[in-house]
């Protein structure tokens, strides 16, 4: 899917199913484009990487989230370490 919204939705569905590699595939397509990424996509990407055990990338996405969207609920969740919510 070329739509960022569709890719996010597919990533979210795959994440909820526990198919983290597939979820990564979709969310990476969105997060690689700063114009398309947002607080939700960055947070989902961080949670996916955390589940896959890639802590450096998870924390990198979280830091990007905190810098770009410091007042967002997702940034708060990141700061609280709520990766498994």
C-alpha positions as CSV (number, residue, x, y, z in Angstrom):
1,X,0.0,0.0,0.0
2,X,1.2,3.4,-0.9
3,X,-1.0,5.2,1.6
4,X,0.6,6.0,4.9
5,X,-2.7,5.6,6.7
6,X,-3.2,2.1,5.2
7,X,0.4,1.1,6.0
8,X,0.0,2.3,9.6
9,X,-3.3,0.3,9.9
10,X,-1.7,-2.8,8.5
11,X,1.3,-2.4,10.8
12,X,-1.0,-2.0,13.8
13,X,-3.0,-5.1,12.9
14,X,0.2,-7.2,12.4
15,X,1.5,-5.9,15.7
16,X,-1.6,-6.9,17.6
17,X,-1.4,-10.4,16.0
18,X,2.2,-10.7,17.2
19,X,3.6,-10.7,13.6
20,X,6.3,-8.1,14.5
21,X,8.4,-8.6,11.4
22,X,5.4,-7.9,9.1
23,X,4.4,-5.0,11.3
24,X,7.9,-3.6,10.9
25,X,7.7,-3.9,7.1
26,X,4.7,-1.7,7.0
27,X,5.6,0.9,9.6
28,X,9.1,1.4,8.2
29,X,7.6,2.5,5.0
30,X,5.8,5.3,6.8
31,X,8.5,6.3,9.3
32,X,11.2,6.6,6.6
33,X,9.4,9.6,5.3
34,X,9.3,12.6,7.8
35,X,6.4,14.1,5.9
36,X,4.3,10.9,6.5
37,X,5.4,10.0,10.0
38,X,3.7,11.3,13.1
39,X,3.5,10.6,16.8
40,X,1.4,7.5,16.3
41,X,3.6,6.0,13.6
42,X,6.8,6.6,15.5
43,X,5.4,5.2,18.7
44,X,4.2,2.0,16.9
45,X,7.6,1.7,15.3
46,X,9.3,2.0,18.7
47,X,7.0,-0.6,20.2
48,X,7.6,-3.0,17.3
49,X,11.3,-2.7,17.6
50,X,11.1,-3.2,21.4
51,X,9.2,-6.4,20.9
52,X,11.8,-7.6,18.4
53,X,14.5,-6.9,20.9
54,X,16.1,-4.1,19.0
55,X,16.4,-1.7,21.9
56,X,18.7,0.9,20.2
57,X,16.3,1.4,17.3
58,X,13.3,1.4,19.7
59,X,14.9,4.1,21.8
60,X,16.0,6.0,18.7
61,X,12.4,6.2,17.4
62,X,11.2,7.1,20.9
63,X,13.7,9.9,21.1
64,X,12.6,11.2,17.7
65,X,9.0,11.0,19.0
66,X,9.9,13.0,22.1
67,X,11.7,15.7,20.1
68,X,9.1,16.1,17.4
69,X,6.0,15.7,19.4
70,X,6.9,16.4,23.1
71,X,3.3,17.0,24.2
72,X,1.8,14.0,22.6
73,X,0.2,11.1,24.6
74,X,2.7,8.8,22.7
75,X,5.7,10.8,24.0
76,X,4.3,10.4,27.5
77,X,3.9,6.7,27.0
78,X,7.5,6.5,25.8
79,X,8.8,8.4,28.7
80,X,6.9,6.1,31.1
81,X,8.3,3.1,29.3
82,X,4.9,1.7,28.4
83,X,6.1,-0.4,25.5
84,X,3.7,-3.2,26.2
85,X,0.4,-1.3,26.4
